[in-house]
Amino acid sequence: MNRREAVRMLLLGSAATTLRAPSRGAAQDTARPDSSDRLYDPSMVQARSAATAADNDAVIKGIERRLKCTCGCNLDIYTCRTSDFTCTYSPALHQEVLELRREAEDPDAIVAAFVAKDGEQVLMAPKPEGFNLSGYLLPGAAVLTAGALLVGVLWRRSRRRVASAPADSAPALSVSPADEDRLRRALADVVD
């Protein structure tokens, strides 16, 4: 293929693309026949009800941030329902939290109800009791121990370096009297 053919093919391709593109004033076609476009697939997004004041209540958000969504995303319910619109679990869990809250249960009772239903794995953070307490304390203890060991090693190294350094920091030079006399004369010439 030479340069003329390449330019001709480029011009023909751009002309075909321009002719195929819809005009700016045309309405979008909501029923697309090609299902290969995965970015435009309205069946992937779940139908959601309109948001209410209870959906954005600070207490509801706090409860949902303590509970893990059961869809397997490892996000809390609030984050999953507000960011992953393909999840079918988080809206149902949110409705369950709202129903329990309407029954005038306090947040700890709602979390306890979820733990009773799904087990302790539904919590975003394990309860700090029993063996779970080691998960809270062990990383901090390991960091403190490693820091103490590092400080100890560095302190010992600096002590050895001080002990091995000579008392007189200037190196001992042996200069002959003739060299010393010549140095004095050179310095006198420079000073004058």
ZAVEXGU-469965 format. One record per atom (N, C-alpha, C): x, y, z; residue in three letters. Coordinates in steps of 0.2 Angstrom, whole numbers, plus 5000, padded with zeros to 4 digits. Example, Ala and Ser with C-alpha at 12.3 -4.5 7.8 and 13.67 -1.06 7.14 Angstrom:
<nodes>
506649725039ALA 506249785039ALA 506649845039ALA 506449895035SER 506849955036SER 506450005039SER 
</nodes>
This chain:
<nodes>
500449945000MET 500050005000MET 500550065000MET 500350114995ASN 500750174995ASN 500450224999ASN 500750284999ARG 500450345003ARG 499750365000ARG 499750364994ARG 499050394991ARG 498450344993ARG 498650284993GLU 498050234994GLU 497950245002GLU 498450255006ALA 498250265013ALA 497850325015ALA 498050385011VAL 497650445012VAL 496950435010VAL 496850395004ARG 496250385001ARG 495750345006ARG 496050295009MET 495650255013MET 495550295020MET 495950335022LEU 495850375028LEU 495250425027LEU 495250455021LEU 494750505019LEU 494050465018LEU 494050405015LEU 493450365014LEU 493150345021LEU 493650325026GLY 493450305032GLY 493150355036GLY 493450415036SER 493150475040SER 492450495037SER 492450495030ALA 491750515027ALA 491250465029ALA 491350395029ALA 490850345031ALA 490650355038ALA 491150375043THR 490950385050THR 490550445051THR 490650495047THR 490350555047THR 489550545045THR 489550515040LEU 488850495037LEU 488450455041LEU 488750405045ARG 488450355049ARG 488250395056ARG 488550445058ALA 488450475065ALA 487750505065ALA 487350505070PRO 486750535071PRO 486850605072PRO 486350645069SER 486450725070SER 486350735078SER 486550795079ARG 486550815086ARG 485850825089ARG 485350845084GLY 484750865086GLY 484250805087GLY 484550745085ALA 484150685085ALA 484050655092ALA 483550635094ALA 483450605101ALA 483850535101ALA 484050515107GLN 484350455108GLN 483850395107GLN 484150345104ASP 483750285103ASP 483850245110ASP 483250235113THR 483350195120THR 483250115118THR 483050095113ALA 483050025111ALA 483550005106ALA 484149995108ARG 484649975104ARG 484649905102ARG 484649885096PRO 484649815094PRO 485349775095PRO 485849815096ASP 486449775097ASP 486549765104ASP 486649705107SER 486749695114SER 487449685115SER 487849695111SER 488549695112SER 488849755116SER 488449805116ASP 488749865120ASP 488549855127ASP 489049835131ARG 488949815138ARG 488849885142ARG 489149935139LEU 489050005143LEU 488350025143LEU 488050015138TYR 487350035138TYR 486849965138TYR 486749945144ASP 486249895145ASP 485849905151ASP 485249935149PRO 484849955155PRO 484549905159PRO 484649835157SER 484349785161SER 484849765167SER 485449795166MET 485949785171MET 485849825178MET 485549885177VAL 485349925182VAL 484749905185VAL 484649905192GLN 484049885195GLN 483649945196GLN 482949935195ALA 482449985196ALA 482450005204ALA 482550065205ARG 482650095212ARG 482050135213ARG 481850135220SER 481250185222SER 481550255223SER 481150295223ALA 481450365225ALA 481650375232ALA 482250415232ALA 482550415239ALA 482050455244ALA 482050435250THR 481650475255THR 482150505260THR 481950535265ALA 482350565270ALA 482650515275ALA 482250455275ALA 482550405279ALA 483150365276ALA 483150365270ASP 483750335266ASP 484350375268ASP 484350435269ASN 484950475270ASN 485050495278ASN 484650465282ASP 484650475289ASP 485350455292ASP 485650495296ALA 486350485299ALA 486350415303ALA 485850405306VAL 485850345310VAL 485750285306VAL 485350285300ILE 485350235296ILE 486050225292ILE 486350275290LYS 487050275287LYS 487550235292LYS 487450255298GLY 487950235303GLY 487850155304GLY 487250135304ILE 487050065305ILE 487350025299ILE 487150055293GLU 487350015287GLU 488150015286GLU 488450065288ARG 489250065288ARG 489550015293ARG 489149985297ARG 489449935302ARG 489249865299ARG 488849865294LEU 488649795292LEU 488949785285LEU 489149725283LYS 489449705277LYS 488849685272LYS 488849705266CYS 488349685261CYS 488549605260CYS 487949565259THR 488049495258THR 488149475251THR 488249525246CYS 488349505239CYS 489049475238CYS 489449485242GLY 490149465241GLY 490649515239GLY 490449585239CYS 490849635237CYS 491349665242CYS 491249645249ASN 491549665254ASN 491549735256ASN 491049765253LEU 490849835255LEU 490349835260LEU 490249895264ASP 489749895269ASP 489049915265ASP 488549905268ILE 487849905264ILE 487749975261ILE 487950025265TYR 487850095263TYR 488250105256TYR 488850095257THR 489350105251THR 489050065245THR 488950005246CYS 488649955240CYS 488049985237CYS 487550005241ARG 486950025238ARG 486950095235ARG 487450135237THR 487550205234THR 488050205228THR 488450145227SER 488950155222SER 488850095217SER 488650035219ASP 488549985214ASP 487749975213ASP 487549995207PHE 486849995206PHE 486649935202PHE 487149885202THR 486949815199THR 486749765205THR 486949785211CYS 486849745217CYS 486149735218CYS 485949675219THR 485249665221THR 485149655229THR 485749645232TYR 485649625239TYR 485649685243TYR 486049745242SER 486049795246SER 485349835247SER 484949845241PRO 484349875242PRO 483849835247PRO 483949775247ALA 483449725251ALA 483749735258ALA 484349735259LEU 484649745266LEU 484549815269LEU 484549865264HIS 484349925267HIS 483649935269HIS 483149905265GLN 482449895267GLN 482349865274GLN 482749815275GLU 482749775281GLU 482949815287GLU 483449855286VAL 483749905291VAL 483149955292VAL 482849985287LEU 482350035288LEU 481750005292LEU 481549945290GLU 480949915294GLU 481149905301GLU 481749875303LEU 481949875310LEU 481949935313LEU 482149985310ARG 482250055313ARG 481550085314ARG 481050065310ARG 480350095311ARG 480050055317ARG 480250005318GLU 480049965324GLU 480349995331GLU 480650055330ALA 480950085336ALA 481550045339ALA 481950005335GLU 482449975338GLU 483050025338GLU 483550015343ASP 484150055343ASP 484650025338ASP 485150065336PRO 485650035331PRO 485949975333PRO 486149965340ASP 486449905342ASP 486049845342ASP 485349855343ALA 484849795342ALA 484849775335ALA 484849825330ILE 484849815323ILE 485449775321ILE 486049795323VAL 486649755321VAL 486649685324VAL 486349685331ALA 486249615334ALA 485849575330ALA 485249595327ALA 484849555323ALA 485149535317ALA 485549575314PHE 485949555308PHE 486449495310PHE 486749505315VAL 487249455317VAL 486849385319VAL 486349395322ALA 485949335324ALA 485749295317ALA 485549335312LYS 485349305306LYS 485849275302LYS 486349315301ASP 486949305296ASP 487549285299ASP 487649285305GLY 488249275309GLY 488749335309GLY 489349325313GLU 489749375314GLU 490149405308GLU 490149365303GLN 490449385297GLN 490149445293GLN 489449465295VAL 489149515293VAL 489449585295VAL 489849585301LEU 490049645303LEU 490649665299LEU 490749735298MET 491349755295MET 491949755299MET 491949755306ALA 492449745310ALA 492249695316ALA 492649645317PRO 492449605323PRO 492449635329PRO 492049605334LYS 491949625340LYS 492649625344LYS 492849675348PRO 493449665351PRO 493449625358PRO 493349565357GLU 493249515363GLU 493549455361GLU 493849415366GLY 494049345365GLY 494649345360GLY 494649305356PHE 495249295351PHE 495249355346PHE 494649385345ASN 494649445340ASN 495049495343ASN 495149505350LEU 495549555353LEU 496249555350LEU 496549495349SER 497249485346SER 497249515340SER 496749525336GLY 496849555329GLY 496849625330GLY 496649655335TYR 496649725337TYR 497349745340TYR 497649705344LEU 498249715348LEU 498849695345LEU 498849635342LEU 499449605339LEU 499849655334LEU 499449685329PRO 499849725325PRO 500249785328PRO 499849815333GLY 500149875336GLY 500749845341GLY 500749785344ALA 501249765348ALA 501849745343ALA 501749715337ALA 502249705333ALA 502649765330ALA 502249815329VAL 502549875327VAL 502949905332VAL 502749905338LEU 503149935344LEU 503749895345LEU 503649825345THR 504249785346THR 504849795341THR 504549795334ALA 505049815329ALA 505449875330ALA 505049935332GLY 505349995333GLY 505849995339GLY 505649965344ALA 506149955350ALA 506749925348ALA 506649865344LEU 507249835342LEU 507749875337LEU 507449915333LEU 507749955328LEU 508150015332LEU 507850045337VAL 508150095341VAL 508750065345VAL 508650005347GLY 509149965351GLY 509749955347GLY 509649925341VAL 510249915336VAL 510549975334VAL 510150035332LEU 510550095331LEU 510850125336LEU 510650115342TRP 510950145348TRP 511650105349TRP 511650045349ARG 512250005350ARG 512750015344ARG 512550025338ARG 512950045333ARG 513350115334ARG 512950165336SER 513250225337SER 513750225343SER 513550185348ARG 514050175354ARG 514650145352ARG 514650095348ARG 515250065345ARG 515650115341ARG 515350155337ARG 515650195333ARG 516050255337ARG 515750275342VAL 516050325346VAL 516650295350VAL 516550235352ALA 517050195356ALA 517650185352ALA 517550165345SER 518150155341SER 518450215338SER 518150275338ALA 518450335335ALA 519050355340ALA 519550375337PRO 520150395340PRO 519950465344PRO 520350475350ALA 520150525354ALA 520350595351ALA 520950595347ASP 521150655344ASP 520850645336ASP 520350685335SER 520050675328SER 520550695322SER 521050735323ALA 521450755318ALA 522050705317ALA 522150685311PRO 522650625310PRO 523350655311PRO 523750605314ALA 524350625315ALA 524850625309ALA 525150685308LEU 525550685302LEU 526250695304LEU 526650665300SER 527450675302SER 527650715296SER 527850775298VAL 528150825294VAL 528850845296VAL 529250845291SER 529950855292SER 530050935294SER 530650945297PRO 530751025299PRO 530851065292PRO 531051035287ALA 531251065281ALA 530551085277ALA 530051035277ASP 529451045275ASP 529051095279ASP 529151095285GLU 528751145289GLU 528951215288GLU 529651225287ASP 529951285286ASP 529651315279ASP 529651265274ARG 529451285267ARG 528651305268ARG 528251275272LEU 527551285272LEU 527451355275LEU 527851375281ARG 527851435284ARG 527951495279ARG 528451485275ARG 528651535270ARG 528051545265ARG 527851485263ALA 527251495258ALA 526651525261ALA 526451515267LEU 525951545270LEU 526051625271LEU 526651635273ALA 526851715274ALA 526751745267ALA 526951715261ASP 526851745255ASP 526151755253ASP 525751715255VAL 525051715254VAL 524651775258VAL 524851775264VAL 524551825269VAL 524751895267VAL 525351905264ASP 525551975263ASP 525351995256ASP 
</nodes>
